[in-house]
C-alpha cells in the first residue's frame, strides 16, 4: 500500500504553505482555477500599472500629455468602454470554467463528509448512497478518478477546503452540497475548515490521501472486510499486554460513550470513529502527527492542545495508563 | 455651464427661463439679489442670539448640526482608533505561530468586535457624521431639517456604541464574526448574552442610521439654496442623497435579520434552525442584502468627498461631472444585486452564481469611471501639493488595488479558492481603506479650516500620510499571499512549519506602522482643536475651494442664503462671499425671532416656505438615554426596568416633537428683498410630510423582509407547513383593516370640511387605531386556535415573527393616537390641517395595509390547505 511511512514529514509537507497551494495544483479542478488565477493576477497587475502611469502623468506629466489626459474622452474610454469589454470577456470565460468543474456525471466515487464542531466525520458510500464504512478527519481517494463528496453539517456551518485539489464548499445544516474532488498524483494533501465555526476553528484540519488506483482498491477492500478485533478474535494474533490493558481502560474510562471501534462494544457516535485510528496520518483533526507520544498527550490533555474541543481532558490518568491507551489506539489499523 | 456670468442670479434667471417653474415661483424675483444698501443695525446680532449654542454643561442640549456633527465625527473616529487597537492585539497574536498572547475565546471576540465596530460604529456613522456637518454648509442651509433627530441619533449612537464596545472588557463581547451567522450565533451554540450585546449594539446603529438617512434625504431635497437645481447640485449632495436612499432600502434587511435572530434566541422560534423548518441560509440572504449595499453606503459619500476635494486641489471643475453622478447612481442601483457573491460557496445553483458574478463585475465599471474622472481632473489642472492631495492620490491607488482584487474574487471559480481566506481580508481592507479611510483623512485635513479656522500641520501631515500609506501595504499586501498559501480568515493561530510565519510577521509590522501614523495624526488633531475650543467655524478658505461651505459661517450657517447657479459658486462669482456676509441674499436675519431655514422645491430649488426650526432641547438626549436603558436592560433580562425605560423613552420623544408643530403669529414673512413666503405648510409641500413618507417606506421595507422570510422558508422547507391556514379571521380582519385605513384617510377631509373638524379628526384617528388593534387580535386568535405555535416549525416562527413586527407598529399607532388626542385636548390640532395629523395618518394607513398583507399571505400561500 502507498501509505507514506514517515507520517510526520508528509504531514508537514501536506499542510505547507509554500509553494502556495492555490498556485500549486494537484488536480484538474484546482488546475483550472490556478490558470485562471495567473491570468487574473497578470491582468490586474497590468491594469494597476496603467492606472499608476496615468496618475503619474496627471501629476508630473508635460502639459501636452496632461491636456490629452484631462478630458471626458478619457473617462468614457478608460473608465467605461474598455473596462466593460474586458470584464465581459473575463466573465464569459469564467462562466464556462465553472460549468466544467461542477458537472456531476453519476459514475464518480461517492463519499460524505459531515462537519462537526472541530472535526470531520467521513463516510464512504456505495453508488446508492449508503455508507459502506466510516472514518474521521481523513479521506482516501484513488488517483485520477473524480470523487463526489456530499457535504453536510451536524451542528454549525463549516467549509471543506483542500486548496491543492480545488475550491471550497460550505457545509450547512439542513442541506446537502456536493463538491467534486480529484487528485492527479499520489500523495497527502492538507485541508481545513474555512468557515468560522467557533472556538477551535483554526485547528480544524484534515488530510486527503490519494493512492494509485490499484492500491486504493486494495485498501478499500481491506476496509470492507469484517474487522478482526480483540474481542472478536481472542485466539488470533498475539496481542501485547499493553494493548490489552489499553482496551480495558478504553472501556473503563468511558471512551466508548463517544467513540466507535467497529467490531467491539464501543459504538459511541458523537466523537470521531476510532476503528482505524492507528493508521491515520494525523491527530486532533489535522493538527498533530500520529505517534505514541502525541496520542498520549492528546488523551491526557487535549484541551491544552486544542482548547474548547469537545473531548474532555483526562488529567487523572497516569503515564502508564496513557501509554496503554495509546498503544491500543496504535493497534487499531 | 455659465462660467463668466458675474453672479449666480443672472444664471439662475436664465436657467429658469429654459424650464417651467416647479412651484409657480417667479424666477425674475431672483434679480432683486444681491440687495443694495446696508442691513438694519442689530440684525446680525439678533441672528447670532437666536442660534446661540448653550454653554457649559447645557451644551449637551445643543442640536445644531455643526455641534452635533463635530461630536459625531470625533466619536466615530474614536471607535476607529479603538477598533484599530483591537486589531493590533490580533496582529501581535498572529506575529508568530501558536503565540499565547490572548486566549482563543478572547481572540474570537477581538476579531468579531474589530469587524463589527469598524463597520457599524465607525464606517457608516463616520460618513453620516460628515454629512451632518458638511451637507447643510455645502448647500447653503442653516441646519438640517430635523436638528433634534440628529441629536437623538447621535446620543443613541454614542451611548449604545460605548456600552457595546465595553462588553469586550468583561468578556461579554460576541465571538461569532461580524456577520454572526446562525446556528453559531443561535441560543444553542452561543449561550450567554454576548450575542445579545451584538444585537444591542447593532440595534442602536440601525436606529441612528435610519434617522440620519431620513434627515439627510430631506435635507438634500428640500433645503438647497435657491437656484441650486439638481443639475447644479454638488456631487457630494448627490452622494448623500444616494447614501440616504440606500440606507432606507438596505438597513431594513439588517433590522429584520437582527430582529429575527433575537426572536429566535429569546423565544426559541426556529427561524434559522434547520431541524425545525428554519434555514441558516435565510439569515445569509437577508444579512448580505444589507451587507453588500452597506459597503457602497460607506463608499459612495466617501468617493464624493474625493470628487469634492479633487476639484479644489486641481482648481478645475470635475471632468465628467454628469458621468460621475450617473456612476454613483449606477453603483447604488447595482449594489443591491450583488449580495450573493458573499455566498458563492454555499452551493448556489450555477445560474444564480453566474448572475451574481456578472453583477459583481458590473459594479466595477462605475467605480472605474470615477477613478478616471479623478485622474482626468487632476490632469486638467495644476495640482496643489498638500496633505489632502497626498491622501487623495494614495487613497485612489489603494482603492484601485482593492477594486482589482475584487474583480478576481468576483469570478466564481477563483472565489472558490479565495473565499474566507486572508486574500479576501486583504481585498476588503484595500477597498475600505482606499475608498473610505484615506478620503476621510484627506477630508480631516481639507475641512479642518472650515470647522475651526485653523489648519492641521502640513509637515506632520506628510508623516501621517507616508506612515499610513507604507503601513497599509506592508500590512495587507502580504495577506494576499497568506491567503493563497491557505490561511483561512478568523483563525486565532496557525501551526509552525507551514511557511506562514514570514508573511504574518510582516503584516504585524505593517499594522504598527499604520498605528504610528494614526497616533501622530491624533496628536496633531488634539493640538489643533485643543488650542481653541470653538467649533462654530469661520471657514478660512485655505485650499481655495469653490463650494458654499467655504463661505464664512457661524452657528447659523451662512449669514444670508445665496442664489446659486454654478457647481462652484465661489469661483463663478468673486463677490458672492462679500454679498453673503453682508446679508444681501435670502434670510439675512431671523424674521420670526426663531431659528429658521429656507425650504425649497426638490428639483429646481425654488423657495417654498420658511421653516421654523427647533432649538436646543434636553429631550433628545434623555430619549437616547432611556432607549439605551431599554435595550440594555432587555439584554440582561431585567424586564420591568426595561419596560419603565421604554415608557420613559416614549414620553421623551413625544415631549420633544410636541413643540415641533407650531403655529406662529406671522403666516407669511419677508424672506429677503420683500419676497413673502409662508411659515406653515402641510401636505406634500411640507418637509415633515416627506420624512413621514420616507419613514413609512422604511417600515414597509422591513415588513417586506418579513414576507420574504416567510416565502423563503415556505419555498425551502414546505414540509414544515403543518397547520392548515384558518380562514375565520379573513373577512372580519379585512373589514376592520379597511375601516382603519378609511377612517385615517377620512380624518383630513373631515377636518377641512366640517366646523368641528378638529374633534372629528381626533375621533376618527382613535377609532382607526381601535380597528387596527382589533384586526391584529382577530388574526392572532384565529391562528392560535388552529394550533399554530411559534417554536414548533418554520411556519409558526415566520408568522409569529410577522406579528411581532406588526405588533410594534400597532403599539406605535396606539401611542400616536393617544398623542394626537392629547394635542387635540390642548387645542394643538387645529383645523383645517395640521402637520401632526398629516404625518400620523400616513403611518395609520400604512399600518392597516401592513396588517392586511400579514393577514392574507400566510392564508393564501399555501392555497387550499394541506
Boltz contact constraints between the chains, C-beta under 6 A:
constraints:
  - contact:
      token1: [A, 12]
      token2: [B, 497]
      max_distance: 6.0
  - contact:
      token1: [A, 15]
      token2: [B, 498]
      max_distance: 6.0
  - contact:
      token1: [A, 16]
      token2: [B, 498]
      max_distance: 6.0
  - contact:
      token1: [A, 16]
      token2: [B, 499]
      max_distance: 6.0
  - contact:
      token1: [A, 17]
      token2: [B, 485]
      max_distance: 6.0
  - contact:
      token1: [A, 17]
      token2: [B, 486]
      max_distance: 6.0
  - contact:
      token1: [A, 17]
      token2: [B, 498]
      max_distance: 6.0
  - contact:
      token1: [A, 17]
      token2: [B, 499]
      max_distance: 6.0
  - contact:
      token1: [A, 17]
      token2: [B, 500]
      max_distance: 6.0
  - contact:
      token1: [A, 18]
      token2: [B, 499]
      max_distance: 6.0
  - contact:
      token1: [A, 20]
      token2: [B, 484]
      max_distance: 6.0
  - contact:
      token1: [A, 20]
      token2: [B, 485]
      max_distance: 6.0
  - contact:
      token1: [A, 21]
      token2: [B, 486]
      max_distance: 6.0
  - contact:
      token1: [A, 22]
      token2: [B, 417]
      max_distance: 6.0
  - contact:
      token1: [A, 22]
      token2: [B, 484]
      max_distance: 6.0
  - contact:
      token1: [A, 33]
      token2: [B, 413]
      max_distance: 6.0
  - contact:
      token1: [A, 33]
      token2: [B, 417]
      max_distance: 6.0
  - contact:
      token1: [A, 36]
      token2: [B, 413]
      max_distance: 6.0
  - contact:
      token1: [A, 36]
      token2: [B, 414]
      max_distance: 6.0
  - contact:
      token1: [A, 37]
      token2: [B, 414]
      max_distance: 6.0
  - contact:
      token1: [A, 40]
      token2: [B, 408]
      max_distance: 6.0
  - contact:
      token1: [A, 44]
      token2: [B, 404]
      max_distance: 6.0
  - contact:
      token1: [A, 47]
      token2: [B, 404]
      max_distance: 6.0
  - contact:
      token1: [A, 48]
      token2: [B, 404]
      max_distance: 6.0
  - contact:
      token1: [A, 51]
      token2: [B, 400]
      max_distance: 6.0
  - contact:
      token1: [A, 54]
      token2: [B, 375]
      max_distance: 6.0
  - contact:
      token1: [A, 55]
      token2: [B, 375]
      max_distance: 6.0
  - contact:
      token1: [A, 58]
      token2: [B, 375]
      max_distance: 6.0
  - contact:
      token1: [A, 58]
      token2: [B, 378]
      max_distance: 6.0
  - contact:
      token1: [A, 58]
      token2: [B, 379]
      max_distance: 6.0
  - contact:
      token1: [A, 59]
      token2: [B, 383]
      max_distance: 6.0
  - contact:
      token1: [A, 66]
      token2: [B, 379]
      max_distance: 6.0
  - contact:
      token1: [A, 69]
      token2: [B, 379]
      max_distance: 6.0
  - contact:
      token1: [A, 70]
      token2: [B, 376]
      max_distance: 6.0
  - contact:
      token1: [A, 70]
      token2: [B, 379]
      max_distance: 6.0
  - contact:
      token1: [A, 70]
      token2: [B, 380]
      max_distance: 6.0
  - contact:
      token1: [A, 72]
      token2: [B, 319]
      max_distance: 6.0
  - contact:
      token1: [A, 72]
      token2: [B, 320]
      max_distance: 6.0
  - contact:
      token1: [A, 74]
      token2: [B, 372]
      max_distance: 6.0
  - contact:
      token1: [A, 74]
      token2: [B, 376]
      max_distance: 6.0
  - contact:
      token1: [A, 75]
      token2: [B, 320]
      max_distance: 6.0
  - contact:
      token1: [A, 75]
      token2: [B, 323]
      max_distance: 6.0
  - contact:
      token1: [A, 75]
      token2: [B, 369]
      max_distance: 6.0
  - contact:
      token1: [A, 75]
      token2: [B, 372]
      max_distance: 6.0
  - contact:
      token1: [A, 75]
      token2: [B, 373]
      max_distance: 6.0
  - contact:
      token1: [A, 75]
      token2: [B, 376]
      max_distance: 6.0
  - contact:
      token1: [A, 78]
      token2: [B, 372]
      max_distance: 6.0
  - contact:
      token1: [A, 79]
      token2: [B, 368]
      max_distance: 6.0
  - contact:
      token1: [A, 79]
      token2: [B, 369]
      max_distance: 6.0
  - contact:
      token1: [A, 79]
      token2: [B, 372]
      max_distance: 6.0
  - contact:
      token1: [A, 80]
      token2: [B, 369]
      max_distance: 6.0
  - contact:
      token1: [A, 83]
      token2: [B, 365]
      max_distance: 6.0
  - contact:
      token1: [A, 83]
      token2: [B, 368]
      max_distance: 6.0
  - contact:
      token1: [A, 84]
      token2: [B, 365]
      max_distance: 6.0
  - contact:
      token1: [A, 87]
      token2: [B, 361]
      max_distance: 6.0
  - contact:
      token1: [A, 91]
      token2: [B, 358]
      max_distance: 6.0
  - contact:
      token1: [A, 91]
      token2: [B, 361]
      max_distance: 6.0
  - contact:
      token1: [A, 94]
      token2: [B, 411]
      max_distance: 6.0
  - contact:
      token1: [A, 94]
      token2: [B, 413]
      max_distance: 6.0
  - contact:
      token1: [A, 95]
      token2: [B, 354]
      max_distance: 6.0
  - contact:
      token1: [A, 97]
      token2: [B, 413]
      max_distance: 6.0
  - contact:
      token1: [A, 98]
      token2: [B, 412]
      max_distance: 6.0
  - contact:
      token1: [A, 98]
      token2: [B, 413]
      max_distance: 6.0
  - contact:
      token1: [A, 156]
      token2: [B, 183]
      max_distance: 6.0
  - contact:
      token1: [A, 156]
      token2: [B, 184]
      max_distance: 6.0
  - contact:
      token1: [A, 156]
      token2: [B, 189]
      max_distance: 6.0
  - contact:
      token1: [A, 157]
      token2: [B, 181]
      max_distance: 6.0
  - contact:
      token1: [A, 163]
      token2: [B, 486]
      max_distance: 6.0
  - contact:
      token1: [A, 167]
      token2: [B, 416]
      max_distance: 6.0
  - contact:
      token1: [A, 167]
      token2: [B, 417]
      max_distance: 6.0
  - contact:
      token1: [A, 168]
      token2: [B, 345]
      max_distance: 6.0
  - contact:
      token1: [A, 168]
      token2: [B, 416]
      max_distance: 6.0
  - contact:
      token1: [A, 169]
      token2: [B, 345]
      max_distance: 6.0
  - contact:
      token1: [A, 170]
      token2: [B, 345]
      max_distance: 6.0
  - contact:
      token1: [A, 170]
      token2: [B, 346]
      max_distance: 6.0
  - contact:
      token1: [A, 172]
      token2: [B, 280]
      max_distance: 6.0
  - contact:
      token1: [A, 173]
      token2: [B, 183]
      max_distance: 6.0
  - contact:
      token1: [A, 173]
      token2: [B, 274]
      max_distance: 6.0
  - contact:
      token1: [A, 173]
      token2: [B, 280]
      max_distance: 6.0
  - contact:
      token1: [A, 174]
      token2: [B, 274]
      max_distance: 6.0
  - contact:
      token1: [A, 177]
      token2: [B, 347]
      max_distance: 6.0
  - contact:
      token1: [A, 194]
      token2: [B, 420]
      max_distance: 6.0
  - contact:
      token1: [A, 194]
      token2: [B, 488]
      max_distance: 6.0
  - contact:
      token1: [A, 195]
      token2: [B, 420]
      max_distance: 6.0
  - contact:
      token1: [A, 196]
      token2: [B, 177]
      max_distance: 6.0
  - contact:
      token1: [A, 196]
      token2: [B, 490]
      max_distance: 6.0
  - contact:
      token1: [A, 198]
      token2: [B, 184]
      max_distance: 6.0
  - contact:
      token1: [A, 199]
      token2: [B, 104]
      max_distance: 6.0
  - contact:
      token1: [A, 202]
      token2: [B, 491]
      max_distance: 6.0
  - contact:
      token1: [A, 202]
      token2: [B, 492]
      max_distance: 6.0
  - contact:
      token1: [A, 202]
      token2: [B, 493]
      max_distance: 6.0
  - contact:
      token1: [A, 307]
      token2: [B, 104]
      max_distance: 6.0
